[in-house]
Amino acid sequence: MSFSKATVRLPKYQQVVEAVKNEILSGRYQPGQKLPSEAALVKRFGASRITVGRALRELRHAGLIQSRAGSGSYVGPAVTGDEGLLFGLLIPNLGDTEIFGPICQGMSQAPQARKNALLWGNIAPDPETKEEQTWELCQQYIAKKVDGVFFAPLERTGANDQTNHRVISALERANIPVVLLDRCIMPYPRRSRHDLIGIDHRRAGYMITEHLLTLGCRRIAFVGYPNSAATVTARIGGYRDALFNAGLSVSRDLVRTLEGDLVSDVRIVMEKLKPDGIVCANDRTAGHLMHGLIQMSYRIPQDVRIVGIDDVEYASLLPVPLTTVHQPCKEIGVAAVAAMLERVAAPDMPIRDILLDCGLVVRDSCGMNLQPKPLSPEGHAKSQGEN
C-alpha cells in the first residue's frame, strides 16, 4: 500500500510514523543520523507534543530509531533501506523522444535511488498501440501497489490527451503519488495537481528566438508537429513574447505544423512564409527540417537560420551542427527522485513546479559568424507581419 493511501485513513500519530519511516527507508536519514527534534516535528506536522511523542515510541518499538538521553533520537544502525520504496516509470515516448533516456539515467544515478527500486515498463514504439500500452502499464503499476509513478505524458498520438487524463485519474483513485517529467497533462498555462520537474519552456522559447533576433532575423517562423506536448505551446508563447518585445508584429501564420510529406511541408514554409530564421519546437523537428531544406538545395545558415530546443545527443552531429537550448536531463532525473521522496513523505505539501536552468548552445546553424542584415526598424516590423 502506498504511503499517501495509508495516511488518508490513519490517525495523526500514525501519519507521523509513516512519514518518518519512509524518510528513513528512502535514505534521507542515514543510519546513525540524528532526527529533527520533537519541537521541530510538532511544527512540521501541526501535531501536539503528545502525538509526536507517541509516534517516536512506535518508531523505537519497530527498531527504526534509538533514543539517547539528553541528545535526541537517531536512526538505528540496522536500518539499511533494504525495504525501500518501489516506483514505476511510465514514459510512453521513451524510444522516440531523446531527452528521456538521459533523464532516466539521472534517476538511476540519484543518491536516493540506491535505497529504492525503479520499475521500468516496456512500451513498444508502434504509435498505433501506444495509447493502449500506456494504459495497460498504468494498470500493472496499480496492481503492484507501487509507492509512486514518474509519468511523462504521452504525445503525438490521436488520443494522447484522453489517455493521459485516464492514466492520471486512475493513479489518483489508487492514491499513488505522481511526479510529472518535463511536461504537464494540461494545456499550457493550465496545470494539474501533481509535481512537475523540467525547465521553463516559455523561457526556452524566448531565449532561442531572441538569439535569432540579435543576429538580424526579422521574419522568424516557428515549426512543430501536431498533437505535441504542452511544452511546445509554452515554447510558442516564449517565441511570441520575444517578437513582441522586439517591436515586431506577431503573425499566427508564422506558426506552422509539419503534417505531411517532408519536402512538401518545407516548400510551403519557405515559399509561403519566406522566413530568414526558423525556431523549431525541438531538435528532432529541426533535424527533419534541415534534411528537407538540404534536399531542396537551401543553404543553412546562408539562406535561412535554424535553431532548436533540447540539445539532444545528435544535435552537434547534424549536417549543419544545431544551435539549441540545453536541457539538463540527468539533473532533471535526480531532481525528480528527490521530489518524489519528498512527496511520499509529505503528501499534503503544496504542488510544485521545479524548474531547472537551461542555457543557449551556439553552433553553426544559426549563422553566428554571418553578417546581420542591416534593416530599418520600419522594415523589421513590416516584414515580420507579411503573409
Buried (B, 14 or more C-beta within 10 A) or exposed (E): EBBBBBBEEBEBBBBBBBBBBBBBBBBBBEBEEEBBEBEEBBEBBEBEEEBBBBBBBBBBEEEBBBBEEEEBBBBBEEBEBEEBBBBBBBBBBBBEBBBBBBBBBBBBEBEBBEBBEBBEBEBEEEEEEBBEBBBEBBEBBBEEEBBBBBBBBBBBBEEBBEBBBBBBEBBBEBBBBBBBBBBBBBEBEEBBEBBBBBBBBBBBBBBBBBBBBEBBBBBBBBBBBEBBBBBBBBBBBBBBBBBEEBEBBBBEEBBBBBEEEBEEBBEBBBEEBEBBBBBBBBBBBBBBBBBBBBEBEBEBBEBBBBBBBBBBEEBEEBEBBBBBBBBBBBBBBBBBBBBBBBBBBBBEEEEBEBBBEBEBBEBBBBBBEEEEEEBEEEEBBBBBBEE
